[in-house]
Amino acid sequence: LNCHGVVKDNRKQRTNRDNAVIGATFSAPSAKNTGCGSSVTSPHKSTYIVGGRESVPHSWPWQVLMRYRTSTLTCGGALIRNSAGNLVVITAAHCVDGTENRPGDWTIDVGVHSRSANEANQRAYTVSRINSHNNYNSRNFDNDIAIMHLAATVTENDDVSPICVTSLPTSDFFNQECVVTGWGTTSEGGSTSDKLQEVYKPVLTDAACTSYLSNAYNANTMLCAGLDIGGKDACQGDSGGPYACLNAQGNWDLIGIVSWGYGCARPELPGVYADVHKYLTWINNNS
């Protein structure tokens, strides 16, 4: 499994990268009840901090923990609602690459904040089907997106609910402070986190991403986020997790899926995400 972002070519090590950010404080507007992208438990506001921190427990109710066979943490993902009204998991194709014919080897945990605790609304689901993008490229991470269908209906509650899939182009979010969440390591070579972590980081323009990452960045399939400075990271174990922005209605939109980065928290090397808006038709057809 290429779930820790080690590439098969001669580039530097790529990991699911979360650069440190310094975010402007904002006040969230009142969430509109759209059936997605809202949380009963209010999350932290973005603040002038460098690096990540522990999330408010269950403030990101769409976050899932993905486990392959005996692993305690393989990747992250997010719950979204499909056109039939059922919840499915959206994640990175590199997380599930090579396992599409063995969906039953995966377990999806929902309602989790602390990996070591047995929490009230925590549930484990097996996977019945995996749809990876047919044009996923494991060398350059183009089309790094997959959908996992669950074997049973997910019970929604205060701690378990879907995120909205954005209908807006990524350009609408340029320079906005958005949040990435996961249990991954907080430094290169470090240990994974027991409690869910979060970091706010701004969405960069395609021109900025290209200037930092050159031809490794594909504006047709990717977006990138971060600042010039390095800092604390969630490096390994966050692949497939959500990068979410607050929309004008006060709901959280999924705009990116954690895909790759060069190392962890290195200056002028922003994290790269699958650009969800580029895949709206694919998501609708495969979820």
Backbone as CSV, one residue per row, in Angstrom:
resi,resn,N_x,N_y,N_z,CA_x,CA_y,CA_z,C_x,C_y,C_z
1,LEU,0.836,-1.200,0.000,0.000,0.000,0.000,0.868,1.246,0.000
2,ASN,0.565,2.171,-0.870,1.301,3.429,-0.908,0.552,4.479,-0.111
3,CYS,0.244,4.172,1.151,-0.571,5.065,1.963,0.260,6.032,2.766
4,HIS,1.561,5.907,2.694,2.411,6.840,3.414,3.157,7.731,2.444
5,GLY,2.756,7.728,1.186,3.226,8.723,0.259,4.625,8.522,-0.282
6,VAL,5.175,7.315,-0.240,6.492,7.090,-0.819,6.312,6.773,-2.291
7,VAL,6.906,7.595,-3.153,6.668,7.433,-4.573,7.576,6.377,-5.168
8,LYS,7.216,5.969,-6.375,7.943,4.904,-7.048,8.927,5.454,-8.077
9,ASP,9.063,6.809,-8.157,10.041,7.374,-9.072,11.185,7.989,-8.274
10,ASN,12.037,8.799,-8.936,13.232,9.291,-8.261,13.045,10.669,-7.642
11,ARG,11.807,11.084,-7.450,11.577,12.344,-6.770,11.848,12.191,-5.282
12,LYS,11.900,13.340,-4.584,12.006,13.304,-3.131,10.805,12.570,-2.567
13,GLN,10.940,12.118,-1.333,9.820,11.442,-0.692,8.613,12.364,-0.668
14,ARG,7.492,11.851,-1.124,6.248,12.589,-1.038,5.419,11.984,0.077
15,THR,4.877,12.823,0.908,3.999,12.342,1.962,2.717,13.130,1.922
16,ASN,1.709,12.610,2.642,0.504,13.403,2.806,0.860,14.577,3.707
17,ARG,1.042,15.712,3.090,1.712,16.837,3.737,0.698,17.824,4.284
18,ASP,0.944,18.324,5.524,0.168,19.406,6.112,1.135,20.462,6.603
19,ASN,1.343,21.495,5.818,2.267,22.553,6.207,1.709,23.377,7.352
20,ALA,2.591,23.970,8.121,2.161,24.897,9.162,1.575,26.144,8.526
21,VAL,0.590,26.732,9.171,-0.015,27.949,8.661,-0.194,28.938,9.791
22,ILE,-0.277,30.200,9.416,-0.682,31.233,10.351,-1.994,31.762,9.826
23,GLY,-3.086,31.512,10.521,-4.405,31.800,9.976,-5.045,33.001,10.611
24,ALA,-5.755,33.745,9.816,-6.498,34.883,10.353,-7.719,34.392,11.111
25,THR,-7.970,34.989,12.260,-9.132,34.613,13.057,-10.413,34.948,12.308
26,PHE,-11.385,34.035,12.351,-12.684,34.336,11.754,-13.771,33.851,12.681
27,SER,-14.956,34.402,12.496,-16.135,33.930,13.210,-17.030,33.228,12.210
28,ALA,-17.389,31.988,12.495,-18.213,31.224,11.571,-19.640,31.757,11.569
29,PRO,-20.237,31.950,10.370,-21.641,32.322,10.322,-22.506,31.169,10.779
30,SER,-23.749,31.442,11.055,-24.661,30.383,11.474,-24.866,29.408,10.333
31,ALA,-24.721,28.125,10.628,-24.825,27.116,9.586,-26.257,26.964,9.108
32,LYS,-26.398,26.866,7.800,-27.695,26.592,7.201,-27.900,25.086,7.201
33,ASN,-29.072,24.628,7.570,-29.335,23.192,7.653,-29.562,22.628,6.261
34,THR,-28.501,22.112,5.659,-28.580,21.548,4.318,-28.437,20.034,4.333
35,GLY,-28.284,19.438,5.521,-28.080,17.999,5.610,-26.639,17.598,5.421
36,CYS,-25.738,18.562,5.357,-24.312,18.261,5.232,-23.507,19.459,5.718
37,GLY,-22.261,19.177,6.079,-21.322,20.243,6.371,-21.563,21.035,7.632
38,SER,-22.356,20.494,8.550,-22.585,21.192,9.814,-22.298,20.246,10.968
39,SER,-21.955,20.833,12.112,-21.588,20.052,13.285,-22.332,20.565,14.500
40,VAL,-22.866,19.640,15.293,-23.514,20.018,16.548,-22.482,20.615,17.498
41,THR,-21.266,20.070,17.461,-20.168,20.558,18.292,-19.353,21.572,17.504
42,SER,-19.234,22.789,18.004,-18.513,23.839,17.281,-17.015,23.571,17.287
43,PRO,-16.357,23.712,16.124,-14.905,23.533,16.072,-14.182,24.765,16.587
44,HIS,-12.855,24.621,16.749,-12.021,25.786,17.030,-12.153,26.783,15.890
45,LYS,-11.992,28.059,16.208,-11.795,29.057,15.168,-10.337,29.016,14.734
46,SER,-10.098,29.473,13.502,-8.726,29.634,13.055,-8.084,30.767,13.847
47,THR,-6.841,30.564,14.303,-6.169,31.581,15.112,-4.751,31.798,14.615
48,TYR,-4.099,32.800,15.150,-2.727,33.077,14.767,-1.793,32.095,15.456
49,ILE,-1.723,30.906,14.938,-0.849,29.878,15.492,-0.048,29.270,14.360
50,VAL,1.042,28.646,14.698,1.832,27.906,13.724,1.641,26.430,13.997
51,GLY,1.284,25.678,12.970,1.130,24.247,13.133,-0.271,23.846,13.528
52,GLY,-0.415,22.609,13.964,-1.726,22.055,14.258,-2.011,21.972,15.738
53,ARG,-3.181,21.439,16.044,-3.606,21.261,17.434,-4.684,20.194,17.457
54,GLU,-5.014,19.746,18.661,-6.098,18.781,18.811,-7.422,19.449,18.465
55,SER,-8.262,18.734,17.739,-9.594,19.230,17.408,-10.502,19.185,18.629
56,VAL,-11.522,20.012,18.625,-12.603,19.842,19.593,-13.241,18.488,19.300
57,PRO,-13.382,17.605,20.303,-13.922,16.270,20.030,-15.235,16.309,19.256
58,HIS,-15.249,15.582,18.147,-16.443,15.363,17.325,-16.940,16.632,16.637
59,SER,-16.039,17.606,16.460,-16.419,18.815,15.734,-16.293,18.654,14.224
60,TRP,-15.692,17.546,13.784,-15.603,17.226,12.354,-16.259,15.859,12.141
61,PRO,-17.593,15.794,12.156,-18.301,14.504,12.224,-18.230,13.668,10.951
62,TRP,-17.686,14.225,9.877,-17.522,13.469,8.629,-16.187,12.739,8.562
63,GLN,-15.282,13.041,9.485,-13.959,12.408,9.462,-14.073,10.914,9.756
64,VAL,-13.421,10.098,8.922,-13.366,8.658,9.186,-11.914,8.212,9.284
65,LEU,-11.723,7.106,9.981,-10.426,6.458,10.123,-10.476,5.155,9.341
66,MET,-9.547,4.981,8.409,-9.515,3.796,7.563,-8.425,2.840,8.034
67,ARG,-8.801,1.560,8.201,-7.846,0.541,8.648,-7.815,-0.604,7.646
68,TYR,-6.620,-0.963,7.201,-6.455,-2.086,6.287,-5.924,-3.288,7.052
69,ARG,-6.713,-4.364,7.038,-6.358,-5.592,7.755,-6.043,-5.298,9.210
70,THR,-4.813,-5.523,9.654,-4.503,-5.372,11.081,-3.974,-3.983,11.440
71,SER,-3.907,-3.093,10.475,-3.411,-1.742,10.752,-4.352,-1.005,11.703
72,THR,-3.774,-0.142,12.545,-4.599,0.699,13.422,-4.886,2.054,12.789
73,LEU,-4.131,2.419,11.763,-4.369,3.649,11.010,-3.674,3.521,9.670
74,THR,-4.460,3.487,8.597,-3.880,3.431,7.263,-4.030,4.761,6.550
75,CYS,-5.227,5.309,6.571,-5.518,6.567,5.894,-6.723,7.227,6.548
76,GLY,-7.015,8.429,6.103,-8.238,9.117,6.491,-9.204,9.178,5.325
77,GLY,-10.383,9.682,5.595,-11.400,9.853,4.566,-12.523,10.695,5.125
78,ALA,-13.544,10.916,4.308,-14.677,11.731,4.742,-15.979,11.113,4.266
79,LEU,-17.009,11.259,5.084,-18.344,10.811,4.702,-19.004,11.861,3.823
80,ILE,-19.575,11.416,2.695,-20.401,12.275,1.851,-21.701,11.533,1.562
81,ARG,-22.720,12.278,1.157,-24.009,11.664,0.839,-24.121,11.501,-0.672
82,ASN,-24.465,10.274,-1.116,-24.620,10.060,-2.551,-26.031,10.415,-3.009
83,SER,-26.282,10.270,-4.297,-27.570,10.693,-4.855,-28.726,9.852,-4.341
84,ALA,-28.438,8.655,-3.831,-29.483,7.800,-3.263,-29.752,8.123,-1.797
85,GLY,-28.979,9.039,-1.237,-29.172,9.430,0.157,-28.344,8.646,1.150
86,ASN,-27.481,7.750,0.660,-26.646,6.942,1.547,-25.281,7.590,1.750
87,LEU,-24.657,7.287,2.879,-23.323,7.804,3.144,-22.265,6.851,2.603
88,VAL,-21.301,7.426,1.901,-20.148,6.687,1.387,-18.895,7.435,1.828
89,VAL,-17.746,6.801,1.641,-16.472,7.410,2.037,-15.732,7.872,0.793
90,ILE,-15.269,9.115,0.826,-14.401,9.622,-0.237,-12.992,9.723,0.326
91,THR,-12.012,9.267,-0.452,-10.634,9.198,0.030,-9.693,9.300,-1.160
92,ALA,-8.414,9.061,-0.935,-7.414,9.109,-1.995,-7.259,7.735,-2.637
93,ALA,-7.080,7.729,-3.961,-6.876,6.462,-4.662,-5.593,5.778,-4.208
94,HIS,-4.569,6.559,-3.840,-3.313,5.902,-3.450,-3.463,5.129,-2.146
95,CYS,-4.478,5.462,-1.348,-4.719,4.706,-0.114,-5.199,3.286,-0.397
96,VAL,-6.003,3.139,-1.432,-6.647,1.847,-1.708,-6.046,1.146,-2.914
97,ASP,-5.008,1.729,-3.498,-4.411,1.186,-4.712,-3.996,-0.268,-4.511
98,GLY,-4.480,-1.145,-5.380,-4.150,-2.563,-5.310,-5.067,-3.384,-4.434
99,THR,-6.016,-2.731,-3.755,-6.930,-3.469,-2.863,-8.375,-3.431,-3.352
100,GLU,-8.581,-2.887,-4.544,-9.955,-2.712,-5.027,-10.725,-4.024,-5.102
101,ASN,-10.034,-5.121,-5.329,-10.694,-6.430,-5.407,-10.818,-7.110,-4.048
102,ARG,-10.351,-6.444,-2.992,-10.439,-6.992,-1.641,-11.056,-5.970,-0.688
103,PRO,-12.237,-5.461,-0.997,-12.825,-4.415,-0.143,-13.067,-4.874,1.284
104,GLY,-13.316,-6.170,1.465,-13.596,-6.688,2.801,-12.413,-6.648,3.746
105,ASP,-11.208,-6.354,3.211,-10.028,-6.228,4.070,-9.961,-4.869,4.765
106,TRP,-10.882,-3.992,4.409,-10.897,-2.645,4.984,-11.950,-2.513,6.075
107,THR,-11.630,-1.718,7.093,-12.590,-1.323,8.128,-12.615,0.196,8.194
108,ILE,-13.813,0.756,8.259,-13.998,2.204,8.359,-14.585,2.515,9.729
109,ASP,-13.865,3.312,10.508,-14.340,3.736,11.826,-14.916,5.141,11.730
110,VAL,-16.136,5.319,12.246,-16.779,6.634,12.285,-17.010,7.028,13.742
111,GLY,-17.237,8.317,13.974,-17.513,8.782,15.336,-16.321,8.710,16.265
112,VAL,-15.105,8.808,15.699,-13.877,8.655,16.487,-13.233,10.020,16.729
113,HIS,-12.812,10.262,17.949,-11.900,11.373,18.249,-10.578,10.809,18.758
114,SER,-10.653,10.012,19.826,-9.460,9.377,20.382,-9.392,7.934,19.898
115,ARG,-8.288,7.568,19.267,-8.137,6.216,18.744,-8.034,5.183,19.852
116,SER,-7.642,5.602,21.051,-7.451,4.653,22.150,-8.703,4.481,23.002
117,ALA,-9.722,5.289,22.753,-10.942,5.237,23.566,-12.049,4.509,22.821
118,ASN,-13.015,4.018,23.577,-14.228,3.440,22.998,-15.335,4.469,23.196
119,GLU,-15.634,5.220,22.148,-16.495,6.386,22.286,-17.952,6.065,21.990
120,ALA,-18.834,6.911,22.490,-20.267,6.610,22.517,-20.841,6.302,21.144
121,ASN,-20.495,7.098,20.144,-21.067,6.921,18.808,-20.080,6.334,17.811
122,GLN,-19.018,5.753,18.319,-18.035,5.113,17.452,-18.593,3.804,16.905
123,ARG,-18.465,3.622,15.602,-18.909,2.392,14.950,-17.890,1.995,13.890
124,ALA,-17.804,0.685,13.645,-16.917,0.159,12.610,-17.760,-0.464,11.505
125,TYR,-17.418,-0.149,10.265,-18.144,-0.664,9.107,-17.170,-1.355,8.165
126,THR,-17.620,-2.442,7.568,-16.834,-3.082,6.524,-17.188,-2.454,5.183
127,VAL,-16.315,-2.670,4.217,-16.455,-2.061,2.894,-16.943,-3.116,1.913
128,SER,-17.917,-2.744,1.090,-18.472,-3.694,0.122,-17.934,-3.473,-1.292
129,ARG,-17.538,-2.242,-1.604,-17.049,-1.954,-2.960,-16.138,-0.731,-2.921
130,ILE,-15.108,-0.759,-3.763,-14.185,0.369,-3.892,-14.150,0.799,-5.350
131,ASN,-14.407,2.067,-5.593,-14.298,2.634,-6.930,-13.148,3.641,-6.942
132,SER,-12.026,3.248,-7.526,-10.912,4.176,-7.716,-11.013,4.795,-9.104
133,HIS,-10.490,6.002,-9.244,-10.515,6.651,-10.551,-9.720,5.815,-11.551
134,ASN,-10.333,5.564,-12.711,-9.685,4.711,-13.715,-8.362,5.278,-14.204
135,ASN,-8.212,6.595,-14.128,-6.996,7.233,-14.628,-6.047,7.652,-13.505
136,TYR,-6.200,7.042,-12.346,-5.247,7.323,-11.265,-3.842,6.921,-11.700
137,ASN,-2.883,7.796,-11.453,-1.494,7.559,-11.826,-0.646,7.519,-10.558
138,SER,-0.106,6.358,-10.244,0.636,6.191,-8.989,2.013,6.849,-9.026
139,ARG,2.466,7.277,-10.198,3.771,7.943,-10.293,3.677,9.426,-9.958
140,ASN,2.607,10.073,-10.424,2.511,11.522,-10.195,1.270,11.933,-9.410
141,PHE,0.470,10.963,-8.993,-0.720,11.187,-8.166,-1.832,11.969,-8.871
142,ASP,-1.828,11.954,-10.194,-2.978,12.494,-10.916,-4.216,11.654,-10.613
143,ASN,-5.357,12.307,-10.506,-6.651,11.638,-10.292,-6.641,10.767,-9.036
144,ASP,-6.125,11.335,-7.960,-5.944,10.599,-6.696,-7.237,10.662,-5.875
145,ILE,-8.235,9.923,-6.327,-9.557,9.980,-5.704,-10.226,8.615,-5.794
146,ALA,-10.949,8.238,-4.744,-11.650,6.951,-4.699,-12.886,7.079,-3.817
147,ILE,-13.848,6.207,-4.071,-15.078,6.117,-3.275,-15.170,4.710,-2.700
148,MET,-15.492,4.617,-1.411,-15.681,3.328,-0.749,-17.140,3.202,-0.321
149,HIS,-17.778,2.137,-0.779,-19.162,1.848,-0.397,-19.152,0.911,0.803
150,LEU,-20.019,1.180,1.753,-20.033,0.419,2.997,-21.087,-0.674,2.958
151,ALA,-20.823,-1.744,3.712,-21.687,-2.923,3.678,-22.986,-2.723,4.445
152,ALA,-23.047,-1.719,5.300,-24.257,-1.434,6.079,-24.516,0.069,6.056
153,THR,-25.764,0.429,6.308,-26.135,1.842,6.342,-25.536,2.517,7.569
154,VAL,-24.897,3.653,7.351,-24.285,4.395,8.456,-25.369,5.116,9.251
155,THR,-25.336,4.947,10.561,-26.266,5.645,11.448,-25.751,7.055,11.694
156,GLU,-26.561,8.044,11.335,-26.170,9.435,11.552,-26.600,9.892,12.942
157,ASN,-25.748,10.708,13.557,-26.026,11.258,14.883,-25.169,12.503,15.068
158,ASP,-25.097,13.020,16.288,-24.340,14.247,16.535,-22.868,14.120,16.163
159,ASP,-22.329,12.903,16.243,-20.902,12.690,16.000,-20.601,12.124,14.619
160,VAL,-21.636,11.809,13.864,-21.458,11.158,12.558,-22.410,11.790,11.550
161,SER,-21.874,12.546,10.608,-22.687,13.170,9.564,-21.786,13.561,8.402
162,PRO,-22.363,13.779,7.210,-21.530,14.009,6.026,-21.107,15.463,5.856
163,ILE,-20.029,15.649,5.121,-19.604,16.967,4.678,-20.248,17.252,3.323
164,CYS,-20.445,18.524,3.002,-20.950,18.898,1.683,-19.825,18.753,0.651
165,VAL,-20.172,18.266,-0.522,-19.231,18.267,-1.644,-19.393,19.609,-2.348
166,THR,-18.323,20.356,-2.461,-18.446,21.710,-2.979,-19.012,21.744,-4.391
167,SER,-19.834,22.730,-4.661,-20.304,22.976,-6.026,-19.581,24.174,-6.628
168,LEU,-18.671,24.763,-5.854,-17.981,25.982,-6.270,-16.591,25.664,-6.806
169,PRO,-16.126,26.411,-7.796,-14.754,26.209,-8.271,-13.751,26.584,-7.189
170,THR,-12.603,25.949,-7.231,-11.590,26.190,-6.211,-11.176,27.654,-6.155
171,SER,-11.235,28.341,-7.288,-10.846,29.752,-7.319,-11.683,30.598,-6.372
172,ASP,-12.896,30.156,-6.057,-13.737,30.888,-5.104,-13.162,30.856,-3.687
173,PHE,-12.252,29.918,-3.437,-11.685,29.768,-2.094,-10.229,30.229,-2.004
174,PHE,-9.671,30.762,-3.099,-8.271,31.186,-3.066,-8.029,32.144,-1.900
175,ASN,-6.967,31.866,-1.156,-6.517,32.670,-0.008,-7.390,32.513,1.231
176,GLN,-8.448,31.693,1.160,-9.268,31.440,2.349,-8.562,30.431,3.245
177,GLU,-8.662,30.649,4.563,-8.122,29.696,5.524,-9.080,28.514,5.639
178,CYS,-8.613,27.332,5.277,-9.425,26.122,5.312,-8.711,25.089,6.181
179,VAL,-9.395,24.015,6.525,-8.880,23.120,7.561,-8.685,21.702,7.032
180,VAL,-7.571,21.107,7.435,-7.313,19.693,7.150,-7.224,18.965,8.484
181,THR,-7.769,17.753,8.526,-7.868,17.006,9.781,-7.341,15.585,9.608
182,GLY,-6.823,15.018,10.695,-6.358,13.643,10.642,-5.592,13.253,11.895
183,TRP,-5.243,11.977,11.954,-4.504,11.416,13.091,-3.036,11.183,12.752
184,GLY,-2.571,11.748,11.661,-1.220,11.471,11.200,-0.143,12.042,12.099
185,THR,1.109,11.753,11.738,2.246,12.232,12.518,2.336,13.749,12.438
186,THR,2.901,14.362,13.453,3.016,15.817,13.491,4.418,16.299,13.151
187,SER,5.287,15.382,12.714,6.614,15.752,12.224,7.151,14.579,11.419
188,GLU,8.142,14.854,10.565,8.744,13.771,9.790,9.341,12.741,10.733
189,GLY,8.970,11.483,10.540,9.505,10.412,11.357,8.898,10.305,12.737
190,GLY,7.871,11.119,13.008,7.241,11.096,14.322,6.192,10.006,14.445
191,SER,5.484,10.030,15.551,4.437,9.048,15.821,3.080,9.600,15.410
192,THR,2.168,8.702,15.083,0.813,9.132,14.770,0.126,9.636,16.035
193,SER,-0.941,10.392,15.844,-1.646,11.020,16.960,-2.758,10.118,17.476
194,ASP,-2.966,10.139,18.772,-4.099,9.410,19.344,-5.392,10.176,19.115
195,LYS,-5.342,11.492,19.255,-6.541,12.327,19.125,-6.509,13.087,17.805
196,LEU,-7.684,13.309,17.241,-7.794,13.968,15.944,-7.178,15.365,15.996
197,GLN,-6.340,15.649,15.013,-5.659,16.935,14.911,-6.244,17.754,13.757
198,GLU,-6.001,19.066,13.808,-6.454,19.952,12.739,-5.395,21.014,12.493
199,VAL,-5.343,21.515,11.271,-4.502,22.664,10.960,-5.198,23.480,9.881
200,TYR,-5.202,24.786,10.069,-5.772,25.699,9.077,-4.665,26.184,8.148
201,LYS,-4.964,26.246,6.854,-3.979,26.677,5.871,-4.697,27.284,4.677
202,PRO,-4.129,28.308,4.043,-4.818,28.985,2.947,-4.707,28.233,1.628
203,VAL,-5.760,28.317,0.833,-5.769,27.757,-0.518,-4.932,28.677,-1.410
204,LEU,-3.964,28.124,-2.117,-3.099,28.914,-2.984,-3.604,28.905,-4.422
205,THR,-3.241,29.929,-5.171,-3.599,29.980,-6.585,-2.789,28.942,-7.353
206,ASP,-3.279,28.571,-8.533,-2.538,27.621,-9.359,-1.165,28.175,-9.732
207,ALA,-1.092,29.480,-9.949,0.201,30.088,-10.298,1.197,29.922,-9.160
208,ALA,0.733,30.122,-7.930,1.618,29.953,-6.772,2.045,28.498,-6.627
209,CYS,1.096,27.575,-6.795,1.415,26.146,-6.672,2.458,25.734,-7.702
210,THR,2.297,26.216,-8.933,3.245,25.877,-9.994,4.617,26.466,-9.708
211,SER,4.636,27.678,-9.157,5.915,28.299,-8.853,6.664,27.528,-7.771
212,TYR,5.958,26.960,-6.810,6.592,26.176,-5.746,6.953,24.761,-6.199
213,LEU,6.093,24.154,-6.996,6.190,22.711,-7.250,6.518,22.357,-8.691
214,SER,6.582,23.356,-9.562,6.951,23.171,-10.961,6.029,22.155,-11.639
215,ASN,6.614,21.279,-12.468,5.766,20.380,-13.252,5.244,19.193,-12.463
216,ALA,5.584,19.095,-11.170,4.971,18.053,-10.334,3.520,18.395,-10.021
217,TYR,3.162,19.661,-10.196,1.802,20.124,-9.901,0.995,20.177,-11.185
218,ASN,-0.183,19.557,-11.163,-1.091,19.544,-12.313,-2.357,20.308,-11.945
219,ALA,-2.514,21.494,-12.497,-3.660,22.343,-12.164,-4.979,21.758,-12.643
220,ASN,-4.933,20.764,-13.519,-6.164,20.141,-14.009,-6.739,19.120,-13.034
221,THR,-5.924,18.673,-12.082,-6.387,17.629,-11.161,-6.106,17.945,-9.695
222,MET,-5.308,18.961,-9.417,-4.814,19.202,-8.058,-5.087,20.629,-7.596
223,LEU,-5.029,20.823,-6.273,-4.914,22.141,-5.670,-3.830,22.043,-4.609
224,CYS,-3.315,23.190,-4.169,-2.314,23.143,-3.108,-2.612,24.197,-2.064
225,ALA,-2.031,24.022,-0.879,-2.344,24.900,0.248,-1.154,24.997,1.181
226,GLY,-0.968,26.176,1.781,0.092,26.380,2.751,0.715,27.753,2.618
227,LEU,1.758,28.004,3.394,2.506,29.256,3.353,3.980,28.970,3.108
228,ASP,4.765,30.044,2.956,6.195,29.876,2.706,6.908,29.192,3.863
229,ILE,6.459,29.453,5.069,7.153,28.919,6.237,6.895,27.428,6.390
230,GLY,7.814,26.743,7.039,7.576,25.355,7.412,6.945,25.319,8.796
231,GLY,6.995,24.165,9.440,6.450,24.079,10.790,5.912,22.708,11.094
232,LYS,5.109,22.621,12.122,4.540,21.343,12.549,3.655,20.768,11.451
233,ASP,3.681,19.450,11.320,2.949,18.775,10.260,2.154,17.600,10.801
234,ALA,1.189,17.162,10.018,0.634,15.823,10.159,1.018,15.112,8.880
235,CYS,2.046,14.295,8.957,2.707,13.826,7.741,2.136,12.517,7.211
236,GLN,2.284,11.469,7.985,1.906,10.151,7.504,0.660,9.679,8.241
237,GLY,-0.250,9.087,7.479,-1.492,8.604,8.064,-2.673,9.501,7.775
238,ASP,-2.415,10.691,7.208,-3.502,11.614,6.888,-3.970,11.509,5.452
239,SER,-3.270,10.771,4.618,-3.665,10.631,3.225,-5.142,10.288,3.117
240,GLY,-5.797,10.893,2.139,-7.212,10.614,1.912,-8.150,11.453,2.736
241,GLY,-7.615,12.176,3.722,-8.461,12.969,4.602,-8.982,14.234,3.947
242,PRO,-9.943,14.904,4.596,-10.603,16.060,3.995,-9.860,17.371,4.203
243,TYR,-9.906,18.208,3.173,-9.516,19.614,3.262,-10.796,20.400,3.025
244,ALA,-11.255,21.126,4.043,-12.610,21.689,4.050,-12.587,23.196,4.241
245,CYS,-13.468,23.881,3.513,-13.613,25.332,3.611,-15.035,25.673,4.035
246,LEU,-15.158,26.728,4.812,-16.467,27.216,5.232,-17.070,28.031,4.099
247,ASN,-18.311,27.679,3.693,-18.940,28.424,2.605,-19.771,29.588,3.143
248,ALA,-20.364,30.353,2.239,-21.082,31.570,2.625,-22.313,31.283,3.465
249,GLN,-22.841,30.065,3.379,-24.018,29.680,4.161,-23.645,29.165,5.551
250,GLY,-22.352,29.066,5.824,-21.913,28.595,7.130,-21.765,27.098,7.229
251,ASN,-21.763,26.405,6.090,-21.534,24.964,6.064,-20.133,24.682,5.531
252,TRP,-19.631,23.504,5.875,-18.293,23.122,5.441,-18.363,22.364,4.125
253,ASP,-17.578,22.834,3.159,-17.474,22.215,1.842,-16.169,21.437,1.737
254,LEU,-16.256,20.211,1.220,-15.055,19.449,0.892,-14.504,19.987,-0.418
255,ILE,-13.290,20.547,-0.386,-12.699,21.050,-1.624,-11.477,20.242,-2.048
256,GLY,-10.858,19.511,-1.102,-9.664,18.759,-1.442,-9.546,17.471,-0.658
257,ILE,-8.761,16.541,-1.200,-8.463,15.262,-0.560,-6.950,15.172,-0.408
258,VAL,-6.475,14.935,0.814,-5.031,14.906,1.075,-4.358,13.898,0.143
259,SER,-3.384,14.372,-0.633,-2.770,13.531,-1.647,-1.266,13.358,-1.444
260,TRP,-0.482,14.429,-1.620,0.966,14.255,-1.509,1.660,15.563,-1.151
261,GLY,2.946,15.426,-0.813,3.797,16.574,-0.547,5.228,16.104,-0.446
262,TYR,6.181,17.032,-0.524,7.593,16.694,-0.371,7.954,16.752,1.102
263,GLY,8.204,15.587,1.695,8.559,15.547,3.101,7.437,16.073,3.971
264,CYS,7.814,16.718,5.079,6.833,17.256,6.017,7.284,18.618,6.503
265,ALA,6.413,19.587,6.383,6.633,20.921,6.959,7.881,21.609,6.431
266,ARG,8.250,21.326,5.199,9.417,21.988,4.627,9.004,23.326,4.015
267,PRO,9.815,24.363,4.202,9.453,25.684,3.675,9.269,25.675,2.162
268,GLU,8.321,26.476,1.706,8.047,26.701,0.289,7.683,25.424,-0.457
269,LEU,7.135,24.452,0.263,6.662,23.216,-0.364,5.257,22.921,0.155
270,PRO,4.258,23.564,-0.443,2.879,23.403,0.035,2.355,21.995,-0.177
271,GLY,1.361,21.633,0.626,0.711,20.338,0.488,-0.203,20.307,-0.725
272,VAL,-0.343,19.136,-1.313,-1.129,18.980,-2.540,-2.316,18.060,-2.283
273,TYR,-3.436,18.415,-2.895,-4.718,17.748,-2.688,-5.369,17.468,-4.033
274,ALA,-6.119,16.374,-4.117,-6.998,16.188,-5.270,-8.059,17.282,-5.225
275,ASP,-8.277,17.948,-6.352,-9.208,19.076,-6.440,-10.621,18.544,-6.660
276,VAL,-11.417,18.532,-5.609,-12.734,17.879,-5.635,-13.641,18.453,-6.716
277,HIS,-13.603,19.758,-6.917,-14.507,20.367,-7.900,-14.282,19.825,-9.305
278,LYS,-13.061,19.391,-9.594,-12.763,18.849,-10.928,-13.393,17.469,-11.135
279,TYR,-13.902,16.877,-10.058,-14.385,15.491,-10.120,-15.867,15.352,-9.781
280,LEU,-16.627,16.416,-9.881,-18.026,16.344,-9.452,-18.813,15.303,-10.236
281,THR,-18.632,15.253,-11.544,-19.342,14.251,-12.352,-18.884,12.851,-11.979
282,TRP,-17.577,12.671,-11.821,-17.056,11.353,-11.447,-17.607,10.928,-10.090
283,ILE,-17.629,11.831,-9.132,-18.152,11.502,-7.802,-19.612,11.089,-7.890
284,ASN,-20.402,11.831,-8.637,-21.823,11.507,-8.781,-22.014,10.138,-9.420
285,ASN,-21.190,9.801,-10.392,-21.338,8.530,-11.112,-20.798,7.331,-10.342
286,ASN,-19.928,7.570,-9.373,-19.254,6.462,-8.687,-19.605,6.323,-7.217
287,SER,-20.469,7.209,-6.723,-20.839,7.119,-5.315,-22.224,6.505,-5.135
